């Protein structure tokens, strides 16, 4: 899911960086610290993997990454909120100003309005006293000091231009904020009740208990990526006294707007406000100061909840208690090392940039979804299942995010799968894009189906022990495959017309459901792959009739063999219910589309037929049956030539998920060495160890995990147990699966650092010659199975050669496709 803003130029990953500051943030000292840690780690027995993480990758170029203090899958993510386009609160752009520091954020979302940003706190200098403090957002905006933003897993800091330093560290649902003021300055703070990033406040309440030194806030806000008629609730608890070390002085409430209202009530302790029905920004909150005898820095404990203020306070008490800032930060580091250590490399023999990219991507792949277990609201109040918020979005994450999790953390995967199943129990369909605890917009199909299928095919033996009922999982899949929701904008699929016609028709009469009548081409392709996911689980459970029924190749029904573009014939097109095609130029919505006003996303005037992509791109999408696409396009030679043209002409759009699989599709044409070349180009043209180092928004770490798979030399086929083999960017690595009690080591024979370039130099070892598992040649150099490798643990050996021409074939079986007898048996 990309924001409705174009991505700009991509930065190259290079073997050396210029640390001179072009932008004023973040501090150059951060990159120097990472580089030094990587260098020193080569000689250390014990490695702190968190030292290799750069949380600022993706905070520019619309990457929408939150670099704030968080634990793995933390509900709380503390960072500063900025003006301008800042969906995750923070942006690196030094021309933008700080609104405040807040504890709730998402990371890597395409919601251009922003998400969360509730309960902002802002430290202030008020030389004239309480009544002169700048409370509303516009009045208190302030720049940061150059080169002061810094972050590492579990920690964030920034210094404002008035020399006040902000720091934060966190637990799952709480954290500590620390503020260092200039010497001799009285410490004032403004705390928001109503403000959030998308300005969606719908009413709330605030109370100040000056004796306890506690402020509690709660209210209702609107979704960041869903219907505006929906609202969610959130609560916070601010404890001000730092275990008795600080003394509250002045306190009171305030209300303000942008047109002269600036009312303060010294000594007042209560606000109870409804939604401002006439519209406009109506701001409110608390204003307080500490006595001059209080320590500097000042430390404030914060708890958050989606249930109540009491629970927010309880979260802070149980998760932080009386612990110091440094103790909480160290706990966070320990949690992060448990996650980052799931992949272990030889740091000394690995390129430093690859090390930083790998662990920074691993970090982002554990930021979201947000673990809000115990914090369910609405139908999920008091659920006994795990509860995760911010599923941005299954359309983004089924391709690489969950297949990556499947290699090392099946218990985490199982909790999220149970969360999806619980969504079906509570709402009737598998959630697609839950955001802010509310249903979000459906982009493709019911792509949660493929997430559940990916788990089932890999972990059906362990499912019950991991807390997943496979029969319930399958029932949820069948519901999405058979039951039409009343409104498929937010859940399920427009399955009635799809079953009737064998594709999603354009301009069809649908008397049974409501949804935005767009994206007929891409929805047909996604629905077909959703059905394949059901087919895989039906096969697993021995349901042979269902297996045959859901072996769906509906993509063939929207293939128009008459359409020509750039000399190539045959493209996917949307189609009327009478069978005729509605021609749309395959170039539309591609990077070469000269119409910069064309709607290509969820807009109701997107008449292209495809979502956030072109027919040039989506015509390559049938991951379960690429062999049939090759036949439709005229055979392997034509297919490979078409891929060549696709990349060289510039149709490839790496900032979006439909592009993920195309670089490795040369494998299906029997030319795997060309996939190696394509992946090298993708990485070096689009990823870097800089704030602008992503080719668009991270999409809940979809980009991060796509990159991880490229770096480790593999690519997953979702809803299956098959991995395609590429050329790793590092000489060896080990993936630990502590839930299975196994480790899998990948060793690259013939690895040459000189191959780490956008274009592999001649006579450089980089192409796969042979693949062995536990010393045995597997009979193909194109793919292997999860059950032969990562399920059992052991050793995978990838032997490389510099002779590209001699290994530009699979030397055995091609990757599976339905039409050639693939996926014939469940493992």
Secondary structure, DSSP 8 states (H G I E B T S, - for coil): ---SS---------SS---S-SSS-S-HHHHHHHHHHHHHHTT-SS--GGGG--TTTTSSTT-----SB--TT-S--BEEEESSS-TTS----TTS-EEEEES---SS---TT-----S-EEEE--TT-GGG---SHHHH-B-B-TT--EEETTEEEEEBTTS-EEEEEE-SSEEEEEEE--TT---EEEEESS--TT----EEEEEEETTTTEEEEEEEEE-SSS-TT-EEEEEEEEE-STTTT--EEEEEEEEE-SSS-EEEEET--EEEEE--TT-S--EEEEEEEE-TTS-SSEEEEEEEESS-HHHHHHHHHHHTTT--HHHHHHHHHHHHHHHHTTEEE-GGGS-HHHHHHHHHHHHHTTT-SEE-TT---GGGTT-SS--EE----HHHHTTTHHHHHHHH-HHHHHHHHHHHHHHHHHHSS--S--BTTB-----SS-THHHHHHHHHHHHTTTTTTTT--HHHHHHHHHHHHH---SBTTTSS--HHHHHHHSS--BT---SS-B-----HHHHHHHHHHHHHHHHHHHHHTT-HHHHHHT---GGGGGEEEEEEETTEEEEE--BBTTS-B----TTTTSTT---TT---SS-TT--SSSSSS-HHHHTT--TT-HHHHHHHHTSHHHHHHHHHHHHHHT---TTSGGGTTGGGGGGGGT-HHHHHHHHHHHHHHH--SSTT-SSS--TTTHHHHHHHHHHHTEEE-TTSSEEEE---SSSEEEEEETTTTEEEEEEEET--GGG-SSS--TT---EEEEEEETTEE-S-SSEEEGGGTTTT-EEEEEEEES-TGGGSS-SS-----GGGT-S-S--
